Amino acid sequence: QVQLVESGGGLVRPGGHLRLSCAASGFVASGYTMNWHRQILEKERELIARIFPFGGTVVYPDSVKDRFLISRDNAKNTVYLEMSSLQSEDTAMYSCSAERAGMLDPYWGRGTQVTVSS
């Protein structure tokens, strides 16, 4: 059974740090492009970081480029999102997805909530 399970979210103070994990099962994540997204309240879900099968990475929004880092541990079949200098604007539901050519729809996790507040 294909599954993506996010963890590591929670309540953190402004300026704090979190590491989110996306654990994959039922498929080999190293062969997929793995993505982190976030959705802030009623806004559209936003793609924030991507890591490719060959290891290249992209972080998209200018607001997080210098603060967020995506990585993967193929031995653990897990992808991470390191978030530093967190701000209240980073409060969102963070979710991961997996995709590769030929798939009709990506695999999705249910997400983990990150709340940045003093």
N, C-alpha and C positions, 0 to 999 in steps of 0.2 A: 504494500500500500504506500503510495506516494504521500509524503508529508513534509511540510516545512513548519518548524516550531520556533517562534521568536521568544527570546527571554532577555532579561537584563534591564528592562525599563524600571521606572519608579520615580520617586520624588527626589529632586536634587536642587540645591541652591544655585542661584546665578553664579557663574564662574566655575561651576563644578564640572565633573567628568563622569561619563558613563561609557561602558562597552556593551553594545547589544550583540547578541548571538542569534544566528539563524541556523538551526540544526536540520539537516536534510536526511530523509530516510526513504527507502524504496527506489532510489535512483542515485547515480554517482554525480554529485554536484560539480565535480571538476570538469565535466564535459559540457557544462551549461554556463551561459551568462547569468550571473547572479546579481540581483538588483535590490537596493534598499529604496523604499518610498516612505513618504510621510503624508499624513492628512491632518490638517489643522481645522478642527471643528467642522464647519459646513463648507469649507473651501474644497477645491478639487485636489485629488491625490497628486502628489508631486514626486517625480523621480529625482532622487538626490545623489545616488552613487551606483556605480556599476563596476563589476569586475568580470573580465572575459576569461574564457578557458585557458588562454595562453598566459594569463597573469596580468595583462594590462588593466589599468583602472581609469575611471573617469568620475570626477565629482562635479556635479552640474551647477547648482546655484552658487552665485558669487558670495552669497551670505554665509556659506558653510565651507567653501573651498579650502580655507586656511585652518579650519577647525575640525573637520571630519575626515576620517581615513577608513577606507574599506579594505579588507584583507580576507584571505581564506586559509583554512587549514585543511588540506585535502585528506590527511590521515584521519581527521575527525569528521569529515564531510560537513564542515561548518563554515559559515561566512560571518565575519564580524563587521561592526561599524563602531569605530572609536570616535567618541564625540567629546570635545574639550571646549573650555570657555563657554559653557552653555548659557544661553540667554532665554528670557521668558518667551521670546518669539520662536524658540525651538520646541515649545510644548506642542505635542502632536501624538497621534498614533503612528508608530513606525512599523512597517511590514516589509517582508522580503518576498521576492518572486524569483522563479527560475525559468529560463527560456532557452530555446535553441531552434535552429532552422527546421521547418517542417511541422512544428507544433501549432495546433489550432489556437490554443490558449496557454498562457504560462501557468505554472504551478504557483499557488499563493499560500502564504501563511496567514494566520488570523491577526497577527500584530501584537505589539507590546506598547503600552502607554508610557510616554515620557512627559513628566510635568516638571517644569523649571519654575520654582517659586521660592521666595524667602519666607 
